[in-house]
Amino acid sequence: MTAAQARPLEGIRVIDYSHFLAGPYLSRCLAALGAEVIKVERPTEGDAGRQHPFFIQGQSGYFLQQNMGKKGLCVNLKDARGRELMEKLVATADVFVENYRPGALARLGLGYEALSALNPGLVYCSVSAYGHTGPESHRAGFGLIAEARSGIMAMIGSPGEAPPLLRIALGDMVTGIHGVAAVNAALLGRIKSGRGQHIDLSLYDCLVSMHEYAGQCYTLSQGRVKPEQSGHDLPDSTLYGVFAARDGCLVIAAQVDASWKRLAPLVGGEAFAADVRFHSPQGRNAHRQEILPVVRAWTGARTVAQCLAALDAVDVPCAKVQDIGEVLADPQIRARGMVVRQHHPVLGDVDLLNTPFRFSGCDTTLREPAPLMGQHNRRIAAELGFCAADIEAMVRDGVLYQEAAVAGLET
């Protein structure tokens, strides 16, 4: 890797006027790719994510994780001076990211029409629960709502039981990464057209688009086939699922013929392996209730480590079901740089998760921590042409707000 090579988005300025997760994750990824991201917050609460655990010394780990590498601007847009500062900032920006309910920012004069008039080249990315069109565009929503409505939740868990709650914010994270792709495509298109555009992303749309199987099953069968809850394995991909060992759980992926031929004699002996009913995917699916007890008995008689060693020896894809502590200590994750250490002005050194981008010519690891609220107020205002006296007046009058910990820091 050539360390001196610029990251792909260096020179691109992003205004992050979003909160909680989908928008902040989107702009965090843009920062990792080299963009200058300015996190704009409102006095005195700031991003609602700052109130979300885990807390340490008054700082939110949730906020630290999703806002690393950004500059912090906290400005009162109800004051004319704050509006002037924001307009000047928009005029210098390439991208504007927001995730408020459709219409909310338009009422504040920060909608796409108003900002594109100030800056025709602006790429404006909106993230919302249902999008800016359609009969439910006005409704508020969260990732949980989109997960429930998307059909994904209906397919997980055991038959007859309420679906389990997904313990990751799938809707927000998937929509955020779709936003990264869309923003970069719009920036590329701007090279030819000279104009930006409005990107309208819906959490609901993004989750529905993830149906790689259920959607085509339903449409191609004229509605006769609907994948439903199946517990710990996939009935149309035998053998592919979660299995209990004596001291934990593991997953086995032997749904293709080559893997099955290696698994069958290991777990059931030669007679089991020779059963012609199991020699095709269709046959294994039809007879899965005869196959599953054999595999479960085999794993249940062994520890996870013993199962993995035996499966690895015959080259059957498998893995332990790891908890987060095991994940963060995993040599593979460490080798890939997925844990990054940053120096925070209040907390000192903190370890957080990295973004997954890996380029041959540059390093996209964000070493800079998330900003304190209003940490870069003075610097940004000065860059936009405000004189020192005007900046100090805005600070004194609360137009520019900063949390107490910013005092004494270089801004």
NORLINQUI-V342063 format. One record per pair of residues at least 6 apart in sequence whose C-alpha atoms are under 8 Angstrom apart, sorted by sequence separation. I is the first residue (numbers start at 0). J is the second residue. If there is no record, write none. Layout:
BEGIN
((I & J) (I & J))
END
This chain:
BEGIN
((16 & 22) (17 & 23) (30 & 36) (40 & 46) (53 & 59) (54 & 60) (75 & 81) (76 & 82) (89 & 95) (104 & 110) (105 & 111) (108 & 114) (115 & 121) (129 & 135) (130 & 136) (131 & 137) (146 & 152) (147 & 153) (156 & 162) (189 & 195) (216 & 222) (217 & 223) (232 & 238) (233 & 239) (242 & 248) (243 & 249) (252 & 258) (253 & 259) (263 & 269) (264 & 270) (276 & 282) (277 & 283) (310 & 316) (311 & 317) (326 & 332) (327 & 333) (332 & 338) (341 & 347) (342 & 348) (343 & 349) (357 & 363) (381 & 387) (393 & 399) (394 & 400) (15 & 22) (29 & 36) (52 & 59) (53 & 60) (74 & 81) (75 & 82) (114 & 121) (129 & 136) (155 & 162) (156 & 163) (217 & 224) (232 & 239) (233 & 240) (241 & 248) (242 & 249) (264 & 271) (276 & 283) (283 & 290) (310 & 317) (341 & 348) (342 & 349) (356 & 363) (15 & 23) (51 & 59) (52 & 60) (53 & 61) (102 & 110) (105 & 113) (128 & 136) (129 & 137) (154 & 162) (155 & 163) (216 & 224) (217 & 225) (232 & 240) (241 & 249) (242 & 250) (263 & 271) (264 & 272) (298 & 306) (340 & 348) (341 & 349) (27 & 36) (49 & 58) (50 & 59) (51 & 60) (52 & 61) (76 & 85) (129 & 138) (153 & 162) (186 & 195) (216 & 225) (231 & 240) (232 & 241) (241 & 250) (242 & 251) (253 & 262) (263 & 272) (277 & 286) (340 & 349) (341 & 350) (354 & 363) (381 & 390) (26 & 36) (49 & 59) (51 & 61) (128 & 138) (152 & 162) (185 & 195) (216 & 226) (231 & 241) (240 & 250) (241 & 251) (276 & 286) (307 & 317) (340 & 350) (341 & 351) (354 & 364) (380 & 390) (15 & 26) (48 & 59) (51 & 62) (128 & 139) (129 & 140) (152 & 163) (185 & 196) (231 & 242) (239 & 250) (240 & 251) (307 & 318) (327 & 338) (339 & 350) (340 & 351) (353 & 364) (49 & 61) (111 & 123) (127 & 139) (128 & 140) (152 & 164) (213 & 225) (239 & 251) (240 & 252) (260 & 272) (307 & 319) (338 & 350) (339 & 351) (353 & 365) (13 & 26) (48 & 61) (49 & 62) (127 & 140) (128 & 141) (213 & 226) (238 & 251) (239 & 252) (338 & 351) (339 & 352) (377 & 390) (48 & 62) (128 & 142) (238 & 252) (239 & 253) (338 & 352) (339 & 353) (238 & 253) (239 & 254) (337 & 352) (338 & 353) (182 & 198) (237 & 253) (238 & 254) (303 & 319) (337 & 353) (128 & 145) (181 & 198) (237 & 254) (336 & 353) (337 & 354) (236 & 254) (337 & 355) (8 & 29) (13 & 34) (15 & 36) (238 & 259) (11 & 33) (12 & 34) (13 & 35) (14 & 36) (15 & 37) (16 & 38) (17 & 39) (178 & 200) (256 & 278) (9 & 32) (10 & 33) (11 & 34) (12 & 35) (13 & 36) (14 & 37) (15 & 38) (16 & 39) (146 & 169) (256 & 279) (376 & 399) (8 & 32) (9 & 33) (10 & 34) (11 & 35) (12 & 36) (13 & 37) (14 & 38) (15 & 39) (16 & 40) (146 & 170) (256 & 280) (342 & 366) (376 & 400) (7 & 32) (8 & 33) (9 & 34) (10 & 35) (12 & 37) (14 & 39) (89 & 114) (143 & 168) (145 & 170) (255 & 280) (339 & 364) (341 & 366) (342 & 367) (343 & 368) (376 & 401) (6 & 32) (7 & 33) (8 & 34) (9 & 35) (95 & 121) (99 & 125) (101 & 127) (142 & 168) (174 & 200) (254 & 280) (267 & 293) (339 & 365) (340 & 366) (341 & 367) (342 & 368) (343 & 369) (373 & 399) (6 & 33) (19 & 46) (90 & 117) (91 & 118) (93 & 120) (94 & 121) (95 & 122) (96 & 123) (97 & 124) (98 & 125) (99 & 126) (100 & 127) (142 & 169) (143 & 170) (174 & 201) (266 & 293) (267 & 294) (339 & 366) (341 & 368) (373 & 400) (374 & 401) (5 & 33) (18 & 46) (19 & 47) (20 & 48) (38 & 66) (45 & 73) (89 & 117) (90 & 118) (93 & 121) (94 & 122) (95 & 123) (96 & 124) (97 & 125) (98 & 126) (99 & 127) (100 & 128) (142 & 170) (174 & 202) (177 & 205) (266 & 294) (372 & 400) (373 & 401) (374 & 402) (17 & 46) (18 & 47) (19 & 48) (89 & 118) (92 & 121) (93 & 122) (94 & 123) (95 & 124) (96 & 125) (97 & 126) (98 & 127) (101 & 130) (142 & 171) (173 & 202) (372 & 401) (373 & 402) (18 & 48) (94 & 124) (96 & 126) (101 & 131) (141 & 171) (267 & 297) (371 & 401) (372 & 402) (38 & 69) (40 & 71) (42 & 73) (86 & 117) (171 & 202) (174 & 205) (266 & 297) (371 & 402) (374 & 405) (36 & 68) (37 & 69) (38 & 70) (39 & 71) (40 & 72) (41 & 73) (42 & 74) (170 & 202) (173 & 205) (174 & 206) (373 & 405) (378 & 410) (36 & 69) (37 & 70) (38 & 71) (39 & 72) (40 & 73) (41 & 74) (42 & 75) (170 & 203) (173 & 206) (371 & 404) (372 & 405) (377 & 410) (35 & 69) (36 & 70) (37 & 71) (38 & 72) (39 & 73) (40 & 74) (41 & 75) (371 & 405) (374 & 408) (376 & 410) (35 & 70) (37 & 72) (39 & 74) (41 & 76) (101 & 136) (170 & 205) (375 & 410) (101 & 137) (170 & 206) (374 & 410) (31 & 68) (100 & 137) (27 & 65) (30 & 68) (100 & 138) (27 & 66) (30 & 69) (100 & 139) (26 & 66) (27 & 67) (24 & 65) (27 & 68) (23 & 65) (24 & 66) (27 & 69) (19 & 62) (23 & 66) (237 & 280) (236 & 280) (20 & 65) (238 & 283) (237 & 283) (237 & 284) (126 & 174) (236 & 284) (262 & 310) (235 & 284) (238 & 287) (234 & 284) (237 & 287) (262 & 313) (243 & 295) (261 & 313) (234 & 287) (238 & 291) (242 & 295) (245 & 298) (261 & 314) (262 & 315) (124 & 178) (149 & 203) (244 & 298) (245 & 299) (249 & 303) (261 & 315) (148 & 203) (151 & 206) (243 & 298) (244 & 299) (245 & 300) (247 & 302) (248 & 303) (242 & 298) (243 & 299) (244 & 300) (245 & 301) (246 & 302) (247 & 303) (258 & 314) (259 & 315) (145 & 202) (146 & 203) (149 & 206) (150 & 207) (242 & 299) (244 & 301) (245 & 302) (246 & 303) (258 & 315) (124 & 182) (145 & 203) (149 & 207) (244 & 302) (245 & 303) (258 & 316) (151 & 210) (244 & 303) (345 & 404) (122 & 182) (142 & 202) (146 & 206) (145 & 206) (244 & 306) (253 & 315) (122 & 185) (252 & 315) (253 & 316) (122 & 186) (251 & 315) (252 & 316) (251 & 316) (252 & 317) (251 & 317) (250 & 317) (251 & 318) (131 & 199) (249 & 317) (250 & 318) (120 & 189) (130 & 199) (158 & 227) (249 & 318) (250 & 319) (26 & 96) (130 & 200) (158 & 228) (249 & 319) (250 & 320) (130 & 201) (157 & 228) (158 & 229) (248 & 319) (249 & 320) (123 & 195) (125 & 197) (127 & 199) (129 & 201) (130 & 202) (154 & 226) (155 & 227) (156 & 228) (157 & 229) (158 & 230) (247 & 319) (248 & 320) (120 & 193) (121 & 194) (122 & 195) (123 & 196) (124 & 197) (125 & 198) (126 & 199) (127 & 200) (128 & 201) (129 & 202) (154 & 227) (155 & 228) (156 & 229) (157 & 230) (247 & 320) (22 & 96) (120 & 194) (121 & 195) (122 & 196) (123 & 197) (124 & 198) (125 & 199) (126 & 200) (127 & 201) (128 & 202) (129 & 203) (153 & 227) (154 & 228) (155 & 229) (156 & 230) (157 & 231) (14 & 89) (22 & 97) (119 & 194) (120 & 195) (121 & 196) (122 & 197) (123 & 198) (124 & 199) (125 & 200) (126 & 201) (127 & 202) (128 & 203) (129 & 204) (153 & 228) (154 & 229) (155 & 230) (156 & 231) (22 & 98) (119 & 195) (120 & 196) (122 & 198) (124 & 200) (126 & 202) (21 & 98) (14 & 92) (12 & 91) (13 & 92) (16 & 95) (17 & 96) (18 & 97) (12 & 92) (13 & 93) (14 & 94) (15 & 95) (16 & 96) (17 & 97) (18 & 98) (115 & 195) (11 & 92) (12 & 93) (13 & 94) (14 & 95) (15 & 96) (16 & 97) (17 & 98) (11 & 93) (12 & 94) (13 & 95) (14 & 96) (15 & 97) (16 & 98) (17 & 99) (11 & 94) (13 & 96) (111 & 197) (94 & 182) (22 & 126) (21 & 126) (24 & 172) (28 & 176) (21 & 171) (25 & 175) (29 & 179) (20 & 171) (21 & 172) (24 & 175) (25 & 176) (28 & 179) (20 & 172) (24 & 176) (21 & 174) (22 & 175) (25 & 178) (26 & 179) (21 & 175) (25 & 179) (64 & 351) (64 & 352) (56 & 345) (56 & 346) (55 & 346) (88 & 383) (84 & 380) (87 & 383) (68 & 365) (67 & 365) (68 & 366) (69 & 367) (67 & 366) (68 & 367) (69 & 368) (70 & 369) (71 & 370) (73 & 372) (74 & 373) (84 & 383) (67 & 367) (68 & 368) (69 & 369) (70 & 370) (71 & 371) (72 & 372) (73 & 373) (67 & 368) (68 & 369) (69 & 370) (71 & 372) (72 & 373) (66 & 368) (67 & 369) (68 & 370) (71 & 373) (72 & 374) (66 & 369) (67 & 370) (71 & 374) (72 & 375) (73 & 376) (65 & 369) (66 & 370) (70 & 374) (71 & 375) (72 & 376) (63 & 368) (64 & 369) (70 & 375) (71 & 376) (63 & 369) (62 & 369) (72 & 379) (80 & 393) (81 & 398) (80 & 398) (81 & 399) (78 & 398) (75 & 397) (76 & 398) (31 & 354) (75 & 398) (74 & 398) (75 & 399) (74 & 399) (75 & 400) (28 & 354) (73 & 399) (74 & 400) (45 & 372) (72 & 399) (73 & 400) (73 & 401) (33 & 363) (32 & 363) (31 & 363) (40 & 372) (31 & 364) (40 & 373) (31 & 365) (30 & 365) (5 & 360) (6 & 361) (4 & 360) (5 & 361) (6 & 362) (4 & 361) (6 & 363) (42 & 399) (43 & 400) (1 & 359) (2 & 360) (3 & 361) (42 & 400) (0 & 359) (1 & 360) (2 & 361) (0 & 360) (1 & 361) (2 & 362) (0 & 361))
END
